[in-house]
């Protein structure tokens, strides 16, 4: 009999052949102390890696009578504005909504794109000519639709950003099938405190490439326009006629973006992240598009692209526990993938609503009121990330699960006598029922799982350092993938996993 340490998974890494990669982290992520030396052997490696629970979401504000999910949150002039379904409202620091528009101004579902120039807030339904503005100043016009003929003739816009007093748009003049144009308003020096204007009809076509634009962002005062094969940038050079922007040759990159990935662009860790045209996730470092995705993540992206499932994918950029994160949600796959800029590893987020595992329910992320605000896609609620909570919006539990690589040896029949997981004591109050951890097993390399004897092991309560989560007599297997689930309050998390295994004989 041999005691085998089972390496903690430090990333989600599932390959088409699960024997080569079956690891998955959901609602938990690795923490690797920077002061610890990198070990050479697996056993030591487990001693310096822990898995930490993803935080819950505490409700900050709930819009009574809301008719949809939260579609946008933005702050202008110290005031926070939100779009919930078809309602445009103001949100106070105390979590009180004040509806600012009583009609149905914003059709459609899903997120909206928002930006401002300091006086005029712009709300765009992406990929359409439905764009609205709000100017709180007297004489500014209040809430009104953007009806500029120049804006409408370009087919509306795919996206909008702000730079140097200008609001820049990516045109929708090819029906969302790729645009060759970005354009900008006349700048606040012209519109003042009123609705933005387009009297100069300022637009700009491609200079260094011929592939159509599909996405846009502003990074370090540069307008980056992403084509299907290449990307080029524009800077404000103060041109007196036409657009004030000119091409910047040194911003050209030989990578574009996937045509369905316009909203996977996010600014995080002082850089730009996006889903590139080669179905990798890339980070702009200087002028170099550096690949940050691994084979497991790229397998998911490849599957999504083949099934035309990347449409509607979007990215957010929260920070938790000091780690800047790039959060990519693919709604048509019901998956949320997360890149940790500190560990440079990927994990996943899921919401378990009515017992069904789905994509993470956050549709909008925004730093406001000193909190990391979360707009709920499931209903008219805004919450914030809260590491003391193990539920989302007081309802669905944050279920943490992690699965390791298969236990196997040349496909011999192994007898697994014992598995032990060293996990932080639970967070339940002394005297209350202690939280528990559940073990699930897979005999097909992690394709499907079954609960082992329906047994859960207690995590104990705070201070219960002698508690042990141990399972005995797990049977005989040619391969065995263990999955651990924690759904109860626990600060999390796992420190090590071991198994007592009796090796099989050749031919058995």
Buried (B, 14 or more C-beta within 10 A) or exposed (E): EEEBBBBBBBBBBBBEEBBBBBBBBBBBBBBBEEEEEEEEEEEEBBEBBBBBBBBBBBBBBBBEEBEBBBBBBBBBEEEBBBBBBBBBBBBEEEEEBEEBBEEEBBEBEBBBBBBBBEBBBBBBBBBBBBBBBBBBEEEBBBBBEBEBEBBEEBBBBBBBBBBBBBBBBBBBBBEBEBBBBBBBBBBBEBBBBBBBBBEBBBBBEBEBBEBBBBBBBBBBEBBBBBBBBBBBBBBBEEEEEEBBBBBBEEBBBEBBBBBBBBBBBBBBBEBBBBBBBBBBBBBBEEEEBEEBBBEBBBBBBBBBBEEEBBBBBBBBBBBBBEBBBBBBBBBBBBBBBBBBBBBEBBBBBBBBBEEEEBBBBBBBBBBBBEBBBBBBBBBBBBBBBBBEBBBBBEBBBBBBBBBBBBBBBEEBBBBBBBBBBBBBBBBBEEEEEBBBBBBBBBBEBBEEBEEBEEEBBBBBBBEEEEBEBEBEEBEEBBBBBBBBBBBBBBBBBBBBBBBBBEEBEEEE
